[in-house]
Amino acid sequence: MYIKREIQPHLEKMLGQFPVLSLTGPRQSGKTTLLLNAFPSYKYYNLERVDYRQLIMEDPLGFLKSNGPGIIFDEAQNLPELFSYIQVVSDESGAAGQYVLSGSQSFLMNQHISQSLAGRVYISHLLPFCFSEVGVSADLFSSIHNGFYPRLVEKGINPTDFYPSYLHTYVERDIRSLKAIEDLNTFTRFLSLCAGRVGQVLNLTSLANDVGVAVNTVKSWISLLEASYIIFLLQPYHNNFSKRIIKSPKLYFTDTGVVCSLLRLESPEMLKTHYLYGSLFENLVISDIRKQLYNLGKEPNIYYWRESNGTEIDCILELSATNRMAIEIKAGQTFSKDYFKNLKNYPDNTAKKVVVYAGEESISTGGFSLIPWSKLTNIVD
């Protein structure tokens, strides 16, 4: 059964305004299923197939003109030569909704788009399911442990069967194609060490020392993980925008199921006493907010805030220059007034101040709001 994705209405709207639509996201996030259901009249070509690539490149312009408009090119980064021909044909027509390009490697996709299709393409991103698409489990620990990849959710696959295979495929296919890494075992260990730092400020020197590689190598590998949607970095928030670039970001994973697999957590019960449970809950919340923003076609302007004395706000959500939300994330299931402590010290009195926690009650008091994690689905709205 197809679970309609919340981003679909936005994609349909953008395809009615741009000649080309680009959709990127991690492997198995549901891109192909979404596009086939959203645009059933479009012809579909998966460019991981060698025969399709050969067929198209025998006569690119002839292929595009005889088969289009209305074509979906999946894993389009495998045929970068095609992008310049799409530019020529789309410019000649000038019509909206001519082509859809999808891929699991944002770096390669965006590189080719910037070279050939800048100004002609709308760029969008599809991440695994968000809470509002599949509902929330009554068991928080299962939600964190299982993650939200569509195949796992729809087929009921055991996470301990799904993620090792997923990560092996990711390392063998995406990493090899994006960068020549001689020692994949070292890279796999690096992935696990990143999982152990989830929710922490990224210390490149410490990570490099633990992996046994140079700092520049770690920088390069972090970029690879970002480009293939395994991780994302949360930058620090300052009123002076330039400072966001100077300070160190915090490290999070797109899906908590991936982290749990890398940490070798074989069951949800193991989370209850794990030292990273609080960080994993924080990752779950921030990741879902990020998905909500992408589904609405918004850039995820999400940051964290930290003072020199150590006072920290887990998440600053900047919806506009005058609409901000300061969000503290607490993994406890019982409300405590201490949850509001850091929010009271946050200097921006115009921001909405919210605590998302693992309990069940909703409370508004003294200018603060307490929201259960299970009701996070409308926080962006």
C-alpha positions as CSV (number, residue, x, y, z in Angstrom):
1,M,0.0,0.0,0.0
2,Y,1.3,3.4,-1.0
3,I,1.6,5.9,1.9
4,K,1.2,9.3,0.4
5,R,4.1,11.6,1.1
6,E,3.5,15.0,2.6
7,I,5.8,16.6,0.1
8,Q,3.8,15.5,-2.9
9,P,1.4,18.5,-3.2
10,H,4.5,20.8,-3.1
11,L,6.3,18.8,-5.8
12,E,3.2,18.9,-8.0
13,K,3.0,22.7,-7.6
14,M,6.7,23.3,-8.4
15,L,6.6,21.0,-11.5
16,G,3.8,23.3,-12.8
17,Q,6.2,26.3,-12.5
18,F,9.6,24.9,-13.5
19,P,10.8,23.1,-16.6
20,V,12.8,20.6,-14.5
21,L,12.2,19.2,-11.0
22,S,15.1,17.6,-9.0
23,L,14.4,15.3,-6.1
24,T,17.3,14.0,-4.0
25,G,17.4,12.1,-0.7
26,P,19.1,9.0,0.8
27,R,18.8,5.6,-0.8
28,Q,15.5,3.9,-0.1
29,S,13.8,7.1,1.2
30,G,11.0,6.4,-1.2
31,K,11.9,8.8,-4.1
32,T,11.0,6.4,-6.9
33,T,7.7,5.3,-5.3
34,L,6.7,8.9,-4.7
35,L,7.5,10.0,-8.3
36,L,5.7,7.1,-9.9
37,N,2.6,7.7,-7.9
38,A,2.7,11.5,-8.1
39,F,3.3,11.6,-11.9
40,P,1.9,8.4,-13.3
41,S,1.7,9.7,-16.9
42,Y,5.5,10.3,-17.0
43,K,7.8,7.8,-18.7
44,Y,10.4,6.3,-16.3
45,Y,14.0,5.5,-16.9
46,N,16.4,4.2,-14.1
47,L,19.8,5.4,-15.2
48,E,21.6,2.8,-13.0
49,R,20.8,0.5,-16.0
50,V,23.6,0.4,-18.5
51,D,21.3,-0.3,-21.4
52,Y,19.2,2.8,-20.7
53,R,22.4,5.0,-20.6
54,Q,23.7,3.5,-23.8
55,L,20.3,4.0,-25.5
56,I,20.0,7.6,-24.5
57,M,23.6,8.6,-25.3
58,E,23.4,7.2,-28.9
59,D,21.2,10.2,-29.7
60,P,20.5,12.4,-26.6
61,L,18.6,15.2,-28.4
62,G,16.6,12.7,-30.5
63,F,15.7,10.6,-27.4
64,L,14.5,13.7,-25.4
65,K,12.4,15.1,-28.3
66,S,10.8,11.8,-29.2
67,N,10.1,10.6,-25.7
68,G,9.3,13.9,-23.9
69,P,8.1,16.0,-22.4
70,G,7.2,14.1,-19.3
71,I,10.2,11.9,-18.4
72,I,11.5,10.8,-15.0
73,F,15.2,10.1,-14.9
74,D,16.0,8.1,-11.7
75,E,19.6,8.1,-10.4
76,A,20.3,10.8,-12.9
77,Q,23.8,11.5,-11.5
78,N,24.9,8.3,-13.4
79,L,24.6,10.2,-16.7
80,P,25.9,13.7,-16.2
81,E,26.2,14.2,-20.0
82,L,22.4,14.3,-20.2
83,F,22.0,17.5,-18.2
84,S,23.3,19.8,-20.9
85,Y,21.0,18.2,-23.5
86,I,18.0,18.7,-21.1
87,Q,19.0,22.3,-20.9
88,V,18.9,22.7,-24.7
89,V,15.5,20.9,-25.1
90,S,13.8,22.6,-22.1
91,D,15.0,26.1,-23.3
92,E,13.6,25.4,-26.7
93,S,10.2,24.5,-25.3
94,G,10.0,26.9,-22.4
95,A,7.2,24.8,-20.9
96,A,7.0,23.8,-17.3
97,G,7.0,20.2,-16.1
98,Q,9.2,18.7,-18.8
99,Y,11.6,16.5,-16.8
100,V,12.1,15.1,-13.3
101,L,15.6,14.2,-12.1
102,S,16.1,12.1,-9.0
103,G,19.1,10.8,-7.2
104,S,20.7,9.6,-3.9
105,Q,23.9,11.7,-4.2
106,S,23.2,15.4,-3.7
107,F,26.7,16.4,-4.3
108,L,26.9,15.0,-7.8
109,M,23.3,16.0,-8.6
110,N,23.8,19.6,-7.5
111,Q,27.2,19.8,-9.2
112,H,25.7,18.9,-12.6
113,I,22.7,21.1,-12.1
114,S,24.8,24.1,-11.3
115,Q,26.8,23.5,-14.4
116,S,23.9,23.0,-16.8
117,L,20.5,23.7,-15.3
118,A,20.9,26.6,-13.0
119,G,17.7,28.7,-13.0
120,R,15.7,26.1,-14.8
121,V,15.3,23.5,-12.1
122,Y,13.5,23.4,-8.7
123,I,15.6,21.4,-6.1
124,S,13.8,19.4,-3.5
125,H,14.7,16.7,-0.9
126,L,12.9,13.6,0.3
127,L,13.9,12.1,3.6
128,P,12.5,8.9,5.3
129,F,9.0,9.1,6.7
130,C,8.1,11.7,9.3
131,F,5.7,11.2,12.3
132,S,2.7,12.6,10.5
133,E,3.1,10.2,7.5
134,V,3.1,7.0,9.5
135,G,1.8,8.0,12.9
136,V,3.8,7.6,16.1
137,S,4.4,4.4,17.9
138,A,3.1,4.0,21.4
139,D,6.6,2.9,22.3
140,L,9.1,5.7,22.0
141,F,12.0,3.3,22.2
142,S,10.8,1.3,19.2
143,S,10.4,4.5,17.2
144,I,14.0,5.4,17.8
145,H,15.3,1.9,17.3
146,N,13.3,1.1,14.2
147,G,13.8,4.4,12.3
148,F,11.6,5.5,9.4
149,Y,12.8,4.1,6.2
150,P,9.8,3.3,4.0
151,R,10.8,-0.3,3.1
152,L,11.3,-1.2,6.8
153,V,8.0,0.5,7.8
154,E,5.8,-0.9,5.0
155,K,7.2,-4.4,4.9
156,G,7.7,-4.8,8.7
157,I,11.4,-5.8,8.3
158,N,13.3,-6.3,11.5
159,P,15.8,-3.4,11.9
160,T,18.6,-5.8,12.7
161,D,18.1,-7.3,9.3
162,F,17.5,-4.1,7.4
163,Y,20.2,-1.7,8.5
164,P,23.4,-3.8,8.3
165,S,22.5,-4.6,4.6
166,Y,21.6,-0.9,4.0
167,L,24.9,0.3,5.4
168,H,26.9,-2.3,3.5
169,T,25.2,-1.2,0.2
170,Y,25.8,2.4,1.1
171,V,29.5,1.9,1.7
172,E,30.1,-0.3,-1.3
173,R,28.1,1.7,-3.8
174,D,27.8,5.4,-2.8
175,I,31.1,5.8,-1.1
176,R,33.1,4.1,-3.8
177,S,31.4,6.2,-6.5
178,L,31.8,9.5,-4.6
179,K,35.4,9.1,-3.5
180,A,38.2,6.6,-3.9
181,I,38.6,5.2,-0.4
182,E,41.3,2.5,-0.2
183,D,40.5,1.2,3.3
184,L,36.7,0.7,3.6
185,N,37.1,-1.0,7.0
186,T,38.6,2.3,8.4
187,F,35.7,4.2,6.9
188,T,33.2,1.8,8.4
189,R,34.9,2.3,11.8
190,F,34.7,6.1,11.3
191,L,30.9,5.7,10.7
192,S,30.6,3.9,14.0
193,L,32.6,6.5,15.8
194,C,30.3,9.2,14.4
195,A,27.3,7.3,15.8
196,G,29.0,7.5,19.2
197,R,29.2,11.3,18.9
198,V,25.5,11.9,17.9
199,G,24.2,15.1,19.4
200,Q,27.6,16.3,20.3
201,V,29.7,19.3,19.0
202,L,31.8,18.0,16.2
203,N,35.5,17.9,17.2
204,L,37.4,17.0,14.0
205,T,40.8,16.6,15.7
206,S,39.4,14.2,18.4
207,L,37.6,12.2,15.7
208,A,40.7,12.0,13.5
209,N,42.8,10.8,16.4
210,D,40.3,8.0,17.2
211,V,40.0,6.9,13.6
212,G,43.8,7.2,13.0
213,V,43.6,9.4,9.9
214,A,44.4,13.1,9.1
215,V,42.0,15.9,10.1
216,N,41.5,16.7,6.4
217,T,40.5,13.2,5.7
218,V,37.8,13.4,8.4
219,K,36.6,16.7,6.9
220,S,36.3,15.0,3.5
221,W,34.5,12.0,5.0
222,I,32.1,14.2,6.9
223,S,31.2,15.9,3.6
224,L,30.6,12.5,2.0
225,L,28.2,11.5,4.8
226,E,26.3,14.8,4.3
227,A,26.2,14.5,0.5
228,S,24.6,11.0,0.8
229,Y,22.2,12.1,3.6
230,I,23.5,9.8,6.3
231,I,24.3,12.8,8.6
232,F,23.4,16.5,8.9
233,L,25.2,19.2,10.8
234,L,23.4,21.7,13.1
235,Q,25.2,25.1,13.0
236,P,25.4,27.4,16.1
237,Y,23.0,30.3,16.1
238,H,24.2,33.9,16.6
239,N,22.6,37.3,15.8
240,N,25.7,38.0,13.7
241,F,25.2,35.5,10.8
242,S,28.9,35.2,10.0
243,K,29.6,33.7,13.4
244,R,27.5,30.7,12.5
245,I,30.2,29.6,10.1
246,I,33.1,30.0,12.6
247,K,31.8,27.9,15.5
248,S,31.7,24.1,15.4
249,P,28.4,22.4,14.4
250,K,26.7,19.5,16.2
251,L,26.5,16.1,14.5
252,Y,23.1,14.3,13.9
253,F,22.0,11.4,11.7
254,T,19.1,11.6,9.2
255,D,17.6,8.5,10.7
256,T,17.9,7.2,14.3
257,G,17.6,3.6,13.1
258,V,21.0,3.9,11.3
259,V,22.6,5.2,14.6
260,C,21.2,2.3,16.6
261,S,22.5,-0.2,14.1
262,L,26.0,1.4,14.2
263,L,25.9,1.3,18.0
264,R,24.9,-2.4,17.8
265,L,21.7,-1.8,19.8
266,E,19.8,-5.0,18.9
267,S,16.5,-4.2,20.6
268,P,14.5,-1.1,21.8
269,E,15.0,-2.3,25.4
270,M,18.7,-1.7,25.2
271,L,18.0,2.0,24.6
272,K,16.4,2.4,28.1
273,T,19.7,2.2,29.9
274,H,22.0,3.4,27.1
275,Y,24.2,6.4,27.8
276,L,23.2,8.0,24.4
277,Y,19.5,7.6,24.9
278,G,19.1,11.4,25.5
279,S,21.1,12.3,22.4
280,L,19.1,9.8,20.3
281,F,15.8,11.3,21.5
282,E,17.2,14.7,20.6
283,N,18.2,13.4,17.2
284,L,14.7,12.0,16.7
285,V,13.0,15.3,17.4
286,I,15.3,17.5,15.4
287,S,15.3,15.1,12.4
288,D,11.5,15.2,12.3
289,I,11.4,19.0,12.4
290,R,13.8,19.0,9.5
291,K,11.6,16.6,7.5
292,Q,8.5,18.8,8.2
293,L,10.3,21.8,6.7
294,Y,11.5,20.0,3.6
295,N,8.0,18.6,3.0
296,L,6.7,22.2,3.0
297,G,9.4,23.3,0.6
298,K,11.2,25.3,3.2
299,E,14.9,25.3,3.9
300,P,15.6,23.9,7.4
301,N,16.9,26.9,9.1
302,I,17.6,25.0,12.3
303,Y,20.5,25.8,14.7
304,Y,21.6,25.3,18.3
305,W,22.5,28.1,20.7
306,R,25.3,28.0,23.3
307,E,26.7,30.7,25.6
308,S,30.3,30.8,26.8
309,N,29.1,29.7,30.3
310,G,27.7,26.4,28.8
311,T,24.0,27.4,28.8
312,E,22.5,25.8,25.7
313,I,19.3,25.6,23.7
314,D,19.0,22.4,21.7
315,C,17.2,23.8,18.7
316,I,16.6,27.3,17.3
317,L,14.0,27.2,14.6
318,E,14.1,30.3,12.4
319,L,11.0,30.4,10.2
320,S,11.5,34.0,9.2
321,A,13.5,37.0,10.4
322,T,10.7,37.8,12.9
323,N,9.4,34.3,13.7
324,R,11.7,32.1,15.8
325,M,11.2,29.2,18.1
326,A,13.6,28.2,20.9
327,I,13.1,24.5,21.6
328,E,14.6,22.5,24.5
329,I,14.4,18.7,24.1
330,K,14.2,16.5,27.2
331,A,14.2,12.7,27.2
332,G,12.4,12.4,30.5
333,Q,8.8,11.3,30.7
334,T,7.9,13.3,33.8
335,F,7.6,17.0,33.6
336,S,9.9,19.2,35.7
337,K,10.0,22.9,36.0
338,D,13.8,22.6,35.5
339,Y,13.0,21.9,31.8
340,F,12.4,25.6,31.4
341,K,15.6,26.7,33.0
342,N,17.7,27.3,29.9
343,L,14.8,28.9,28.0
344,K,14.5,31.5,30.8
345,N,18.1,32.5,30.1
346,Y,17.6,32.7,26.3
347,P,18.0,36.5,25.5
348,D,15.5,36.6,22.5
349,N,12.2,37.5,24.2
350,T,10.4,37.6,20.9
351,A,11.0,33.8,20.2
352,K,8.4,31.2,21.1
353,K,9.8,29.1,23.9
354,V,9.0,25.3,23.8
355,V,10.0,22.1,25.5
356,V,9.5,18.9,23.6
357,Y,9.7,15.9,26.0
358,A,9.1,12.1,26.2
359,G,5.9,12.4,28.3
360,E,2.3,12.7,27.4
361,E,0.9,16.0,28.8
362,S,0.6,19.3,27.0
363,I,1.0,22.4,29.2
364,S,1.3,26.2,28.5
365,T,2.4,28.3,31.4
366,G,4.3,31.6,32.0
367,G,5.1,32.1,28.3
368,F,6.4,28.5,27.8
369,S,4.8,25.5,26.1
370,L,5.4,21.9,26.9
371,I,4.7,19.5,24.0
372,P,4.8,15.7,24.0
373,W,7.0,14.2,21.3
374,S,4.0,12.4,19.9
375,K,2.4,15.8,19.1
376,L,5.4,17.2,17.3
377,T,3.8,16.9,13.9
378,N,2.4,20.4,13.9
379,I,5.3,22.3,15.5
380,V,6.3,24.0,12.2
381,D,2.8,25.1,11.4
